[in-house]
Amino acid sequence: MADNPKPAAGLTLEPRSFGILFAVSIVVAIGNTGLMAVLPAIARETKIADWMISAVFGLSALLWAIMSPIWARQSDFRGRKPLIMLGLMGFMISMLLCACVVTVGLYHLIPPLAVFLLFLVCRALFGLIGSSSNPATQAYLAERTSRADRTQQMAALAGAFGLGTVVGPFIAPLLIVPWVTLAGPMFAFGLLAGVMLLVVRRYLPEEFTPKVHGRAWPKAGPRKSALRKARGRGLLIWRFISNLFKLPLRPFLIYGFLVACCQTAQGYTLGFMIIDKLGVEPKAALGQTAVAMGAGALSGLLAQWGLIRIFSMGPKSLLRWGVGLAALGNVVTVFSPDYMTMVAGFAISSLGYGFARPGFTAGASLAVTMNEQARAAGAIAAVNGLNVILAPLFVFLYGVRHEAPFVMNALICGALLLYAFRNAVLRNAGEIPPDDEETALAMMERQDEGGT
């Protein structure tokens, strides 16, 4: 493989195709962040405990983490486009069912515990089925870009999530309409996903050759076949998932998981902190919550669409600047005396996350061969979802002491900054092409033992 391999003939990423992938990411981001903006108000209005509403997303995240690698493998055999469509369908169905449950809960037609349990099941559909679109989208992009362009393309795609996080919180309050009230945004987001599903089906091209994509997942040999018979399919699934997290992916996934945990901790406690700091009713704080989340999203867009391109930042620089700025932003939040300072701290942190997330995503993609892009995409999607399982813990910490989640974030990001400098794989992120995979892997293992 050359130092800067070009995409295979006929598999270049056309502007229209990138636009569709971009739109898919925006729709999912609008739905998730728009829902997050109204969640505190939903929790208080339906009389559900704060930790319960975060537990709903914890189960969905667990299913997301389990299913993402499995869907990534399926995309090797069935194609990227069908899995993108399946994910959009899962997102649409889950969002519409959640909207119905919340509507019933807001009218107090069923007890809060029933609302919680139904919400739990309906949201779980997103983690179970909706998780298929993320790894398929990333693999689709990676296979159609060169090494030289991949970091900026992935940063631009990550910017779609950033744009969605700007739009979602701002339009969510506008979608609170009579009759369905706080469930209005969920109905709208579900319908929007349905429209996007039709667009992907009609306009996203894919030239798919199963035997080519299937090389990333070697067939089981006689020994593995014996294991399947002796120990059952569950062991093989566990071995399959654990195999995703070996070098050279492991350092990127450790970094990405902890960064995602910090961003989740900040995002899930922000709405509650604004309500408590302003001392107002939940619905009255929706505007201020939207402003704060919008400021953070704009900071992320500044990083992903502006600074990364202007300074031609590679994965190594992004990994370091990302957690450094995130740590600083959390320190500012801890000591914020008022609402505006808290928003400034959230914006600084979001700027850091806007560097860190594309940094570890592109670094992981560049660390593996072209035939392993689905494997990398599945592992990245898994760690991006797995962190949400800890959301109830973050809300619990906030309930114990409001500053606790942000102090925790600052310490974790500071430790990750040291990790980015000391770990051999992260020190060379994006600079060593996987020409000879076995030699490169052995070298990184030796460096990792001495560097960490």
C-alpha positions in Angstrom: 0.0 0.0 0.0 1.4 3.4 -0.9 2.0 6.1 1.7 -1.0 8.1 0.5 -3.3 5.5 -1.1 -6.0 6.8 -3.4 -9.6 5.5 -3.2 -10.3 2.6 -5.6 -11.5 3.5 -9.0 -15.1 4.4 -9.1 -15.3 4.8 -5.4 -14.4 8.5 -5.1 -16.5 10.6 -2.7 -18.7 12.8 -4.9 -19.9 16.1 -3.5 -23.5 15.0 -3.6 -22.7 11.8 -1.7 -20.9 13.8 1.0 -23.8 16.1 1.2 -26.2 13.2 1.9 -23.9 11.8 4.5 -23.6 15.2 6.0 -27.4 15.6 6.1 -27.8 12.2 7.7 -25.5 13.2 10.5 -27.3 16.6 10.9 -30.7 14.9 11.3 -29.4 12.5 13.9 -27.6 15.3 15.8 -30.7 17.6 15.7 -32.8 14.8 17.1 -30.5 13.8 19.9 -29.4 17.3 21.0 -32.9 18.8 20.5 -34.2 16.0 22.8 -31.5 16.7 25.3 -32.5 20.3 25.4 -36.1 19.5 26.5 -35.2 16.5 28.7 -34.8 18.4 32.0 -38.2 20.0 31.5 -39.8 16.6 30.5 -38.3 15.0 33.6 -39.7 17.7 35.9 -43.1 17.8 34.2 -43.7 14.1 34.2 -42.5 13.7 37.8 -39.7 11.3 36.7 -36.5 11.4 38.8 -33.5 13.1 37.1 -31.4 9.9 37.2 -34.3 7.9 35.6 -34.4 10.1 32.5 -30.6 9.7 32.1 -30.9 5.9 32.7 -33.2 5.8 29.6 -30.2 6.9 27.5 -27.9 4.7 29.4 -29.6 1.5 28.2 -29.8 2.9 24.6 -26.1 3.6 24.8 -25.3 0.1 26.0 -27.2 -1.4 23.1 -25.5 1.1 20.8 -22.0 0.0 22.0 -22.9 -3.7 21.6 -24.5 -3.5 18.2 -22.3 -1.0 16.5 -19.4 -3.5 15.8 -22.0 -6.1 14.7 -23.7 -3.7 12.3 -20.2 -2.6 11.0 -19.5 -6.3 10.1 -22.9 -6.6 8.4 -22.1 -3.5 6.3 -19.1 -5.4 4.9 -21.4 -8.1 3.6 -24.6 -6.1 2.9 -23.2 -2.7 1.9 -22.9 0.6 3.6 -26.1 2.2 2.1 -28.6 -0.5 3.4 -27.2 -0.1 6.9 -27.4 3.7 6.8 -31.1 3.3 5.8 -31.7 0.8 8.6 -30.2 3.2 11.1 -32.4 6.0 10.0 -35.5 3.8 10.1 -34.6 2.8 13.7 -34.1 6.4 14.7 -37.5 7.4 13.2 -39.5 4.6 14.8 -37.8 5.2 18.2 -38.3 8.9 18.2 -42.0 8.7 17.2 -42.7 6.0 19.9 -40.9 8.1 22.5 -43.0 11.1 21.5 -46.2 9.1 22.1 -45.1 7.9 25.5 -44.0 11.4 26.6 -47.4 12.9 25.4 -49.3 10.4 27.5 -47.0 11.1 30.5 -47.4 14.9 30.2 -51.2 14.4 30.5 -50.6 12.1 33.5 -52.7 9.4 32.0 -50.3 6.8 33.3 -48.1 6.8 36.4 -44.5 8.1 36.2 -43.0 4.7 36.6 -44.9 3.4 33.6 -43.7 6.5 31.6 -40.2 5.6 32.6 -40.4 2.0 31.6 -42.1 2.7 28.2 -39.6 5.5 27.5 -36.8 3.1 28.3 -38.0 0.4 25.8 -38.8 2.9 23.0 -35.5 4.7 23.3 -33.7 1.3 23.4 -34.8 0.8 19.8 -32.5 3.6 18.8 -29.5 1.9 20.3 -30.5 -1.5 18.9 -31.3 -0.5 15.3 -30.4 3.1 14.9 -26.7 2.3 15.7 -26.3 0.8 12.3 -26.0 4.1 10.4 -23.0 5.6 12.2 -20.3 3.0 11.4 -21.7 2.5 7.9 -21.5 6.3 7.3 -17.9 6.5 8.5 -16.8 3.4 6.5 -18.5 4.8 3.4 -16.5 8.0 3.7 -13.2 6.4 4.7 -13.2 4.0 1.6 -13.7 7.0 -0.7 -11.0 9.3 0.6 -7.2 9.3 0.5 -5.1 9.4 3.7 -4.1 13.0 2.9 -7.8 14.1 2.8 -9.3 11.8 5.4 -8.7 14.0 8.5 -10.4 17.0 7.0 -13.2 15.1 5.5 -14.0 13.4 8.8 -13.7 16.7 10.6 -16.2 18.2 8.1 -18.5 15.2 8.8 -18.1 15.7 12.5 -19.0 19.3 11.9 -22.4 18.0 10.7 -23.0 16.9 14.3 -21.8 20.3 15.5 -24.3 22.0 13.2 -27.0 19.7 14.4 -26.3 20.6 18.0 -26.7 24.3 17.1 -29.9 23.8 15.2 -31.5 21.2 17.6 -31.6 23.2 20.8 -32.8 26.3 19.0 -35.6 24.8 17.1 -36.8 22.4 19.8 -38.6 25.1 21.8 -40.2 26.3 18.6 -41.7 22.8 18.1 -43.5 22.8 21.5 -47.0 23.0 20.1 -50.5 22.6 21.6 -51.8 19.2 22.5 -48.4 17.4 22.3 -46.4 20.2 24.1 -42.9 19.0 25.0 -43.3 15.9 22.8 -43.7 18.1 19.7 -39.9 18.2 18.9 -39.7 14.4 19.0 -42.6 14.0 16.5 -40.9 16.5 14.2 -37.5 14.9 14.5 -39.0 11.5 13.7 -40.7 12.8 10.6 -37.5 14.5 9.5 -35.6 11.2 9.7 -38.3 9.6 7.5 -37.7 12.3 4.8 -33.9 11.6 5.1 -34.5 7.9 4.7 -36.2 8.5 1.3 -33.3 10.8 0.2 -30.7 8.2 1.0 -32.7 5.4 -0.8 -33.1 7.5 -3.9 -29.9 9.5 -4.3 -26.9 7.9 -2.4 -24.9 5.8 -4.8 -23.0 2.6 -3.8 -21.0 0.2 -5.9 -20.8 -2.7 -3.6 -18.7 -5.9 -3.9 -19.2 -8.2 -0.9 -16.1 -10.3 -1.4 -13.9 -7.2 -1.3 -15.4 -5.7 1.9 -15.5 -9.2 3.5 -11.7 -9.4 3.6 -11.7 -7.2 6.7 -13.4 -10.1 8.6 -11.5 -13.3 8.1 -13.5 -16.5 8.1 -13.2 -18.7 11.2 -10.6 -21.5 10.8 -10.9 -25.1 12.2 -9.9 -24.0 15.7 -12.4 -21.2 15.8 -15.1 -23.5 14.4 -14.4 -26.0 17.2 -14.7 -23.2 19.7 -18.0 -22.2 18.2 -19.3 -25.8 18.8 -17.7 -26.2 22.2 -18.4 -22.9 23.8 -21.3 -21.5 21.9 -21.9 -18.4 19.8 -21.8 -16.0 22.8 -18.1 -16.6 23.4 -17.3 -15.9 19.7 -19.3 -12.7 19.8 -17.3 -11.6 22.9 -14.0 -12.6 21.2 -15.1 -10.7 18.1 -15.9 -7.5 20.1 -12.8 -7.7 22.2 -10.7 -8.2 19.1 -11.8 -4.7 17.9 -9.9 -3.1 20.7 -6.4 -4.4 20.1 -3.5 -2.3 18.9 -3.3 -0.1 17.0 -6.9 1.0 17.8 -6.7 0.5 21.6 -5.0 3.9 22.5 -7.4 5.8 20.3 -10.4 4.1 21.8 -9.3 4.7 25.3 -8.7 8.3 24.5 -12.0 8.6 22.6 -14.1 6.9 25.3 -12.8 9.2 28.1 -13.2 12.3 26.0 -16.8 11.2 25.1 -17.4 10.6 28.8 -16.3 14.2 29.7 -18.5 15.6 26.9 -21.5 13.6 28.0 -21.0 14.6 31.7 -21.1 18.2 30.7 -23.9 17.9 28.2 -26.3 16.0 30.5 -25.8 18.2 33.5 -25.8 21.5 31.7 -29.6 21.9 31.5 -30.0 21.0 35.2 -27.3 23.4 36.2 -28.9 26.3 34.3 -32.3 25.6 35.9 -30.7 25.6 39.4 -28.3 28.6 38.8 -31.1 30.8 37.4 -33.7 29.5 40.0 -36.5 29.4 37.4 -39.2 26.9 36.3 -37.9 24.2 33.9 -39.8 25.6 30.9 -38.6 29.1 31.6 -35.0 27.9 31.3 -35.4 26.3 27.8 -34.2 29.5 26.1 -31.1 29.9 28.2 -30.3 26.2 27.8 -30.6 26.6 24.0 -28.3 29.6 24.0 -25.6 27.7 26.1 -25.8 24.6 23.9 -25.7 26.7 20.8 -22.6 28.5 22.0 -20.9 25.2 22.6 -22.0 23.9 19.2 -20.7 27.0 17.4 -17.3 26.5 19.1 -17.2 23.0 17.9 -18.0 24.1 14.4 -15.3 26.8 14.6 -12.8 24.0 15.3 -14.1 21.4 12.8 -14.8 23.7 9.9 -12.4 26.5 10.5 -9.3 26.0 12.6 -8.5 22.5 11.5 -8.5 23.5 7.9 -6.8 26.8 8.3 -3.9 25.3 10.3 -3.9 21.9 8.5 -4.0 20.2 11.8 -3.4 16.4 11.9 -4.6 13.8 14.4 -1.5 14.3 16.7 -2.1 18.0 17.1 -5.9 17.5 17.5 -5.5 15.0 20.3 -3.3 17.3 22.3 -5.1 20.6 21.8 -8.5 19.0 22.2 -8.1 17.7 25.8 -6.1 20.8 26.8 -8.8 23.2 25.9 -11.5 20.9 27.3 -9.7 20.8 30.7 -9.5 24.6 30.7 -13.2 25.0 29.9 -14.2 22.7 32.7 -12.1 24.7 35.2 -13.8 27.9 34.0 -17.2 26.2 34.5 -16.3 25.1 38.1 -15.5 28.6 39.1 -18.2 30.4 37.1 -20.0 33.0 39.3 -22.9 33.6 36.9 -24.7 32.2 33.8 -22.5 34.0 31.2 -19.3 32.7 32.6 -20.7 29.2 32.7 -21.6 29.5 29.0 -18.1 30.7 28.2 -16.6 27.7 30.0 -19.0 25.4 28.1 -17.9 27.0 24.8 -14.2 26.6 25.5 -14.8 22.9 26.4 -16.8 22.4 23.2 -13.9 23.9 21.2 -11.7 21.3 22.7 -14.1 18.5 22.0 -14.3 19.8 18.5 -10.6 19.1 18.1 -10.5 15.9 20.1 -13.3 13.9 18.5 -12.1 14.2 14.8 -8.6 13.7 16.1 -9.2 10.2 17.5 -11.6 9.3 14.8 -9.2 10.1 11.9 -6.2 8.8 13.8 -7.9 5.4 14.3 -9.0 5.3 10.6 -5.4 6.1 9.5 -3.9 3.5 11.8 -5.6 0.5 10.0 -5.6 -0.7 6.4 -8.4 0.1 3.9 -9.9 -3.4 4.4 -10.3 -2.7 8.1 -12.2 0.6 7.9 -15.5 -1.1 9.0 -13.7 -2.6 12.0 -12.4 0.8 13.0 -15.7 2.5 12.4 -17.6 -0.1 14.5 -15.2 0.3 17.4 -15.3 4.1 17.3 -19.1 4.0 17.2 -19.1 1.6 20.1 -17.0 3.9 22.4 -19.0 6.9 21.3 -22.2 5.3 22.6 -20.8 3.4 25.5 -20.0 6.5 27.5 -23.7 7.5 27.8 -24.2 4.5 30.0 -22.5 6.5 32.7 -25.0 9.4 32.3 -26.9 8.5 35.5 -23.6 8.6 37.4 -22.9 12.1 36.1 -26.4 13.3 37.1 -25.9 11.6 40.5 -22.6 13.4 41.0 -24.2 16.7 40.1 -26.9 16.0 42.7 -24.3 15.4 45.4 -22.3 18.5 44.5 -22.9 20.7 41.4 -19.2 21.2 40.7 -18.3 17.5 40.9 -18.8 16.4 37.2 -16.8 19.4 36.0 -13.9 18.8 38.4 -13.9 15.1 37.3 -13.8 16.3 33.6 -10.8 18.6 34.2 -8.8 15.9 35.9 -9.6 13.3 33.2 -8.7 15.7 30.4 -5.5 16.7 32.1 -4.5 13.0 32.3 -5.4 12.5 28.7 -3.1 15.4 27.7 -0.2 13.5 29.3 -1.4 10.3 27.6 -1.3 11.9 24.2 2.3 13.0 24.7 3.5 9.7 26.3 1.8 7.0 24.4 3.8 5.8 21.4 0.7 5.2 19.1 -0.8 8.6 19.9 2.5 10.3 19.5 2.7 9.1 15.9 -1.0 9.5 15.1 -1.6 9.7 11.4 2.1 9.7 10.5 2.8 5.9 10.1 0.9 4.4 7.3 -0.1 0.7 7.8 2.1 -0.5 4.9 3.3 -3.6 6.6 0.6 -4.2 9.2 2.5 -6.9 11.2 5.7 -5.0 11.3 4.0 -1.7 12.3 1.9 -3.4 14.9 4.9 -5.2 16.5 6.8 -1.9 16.5 3.9 0.0 18.2 3.5 -2.8 20.8 7.2 -2.5 21.8 6.9 1.3 21.9 3.7 1.1 23.8 5.2 -1.0 26.5 8.1 1.5 26.9 6.1 4.7 26.4 3.2 4.1 28.7 
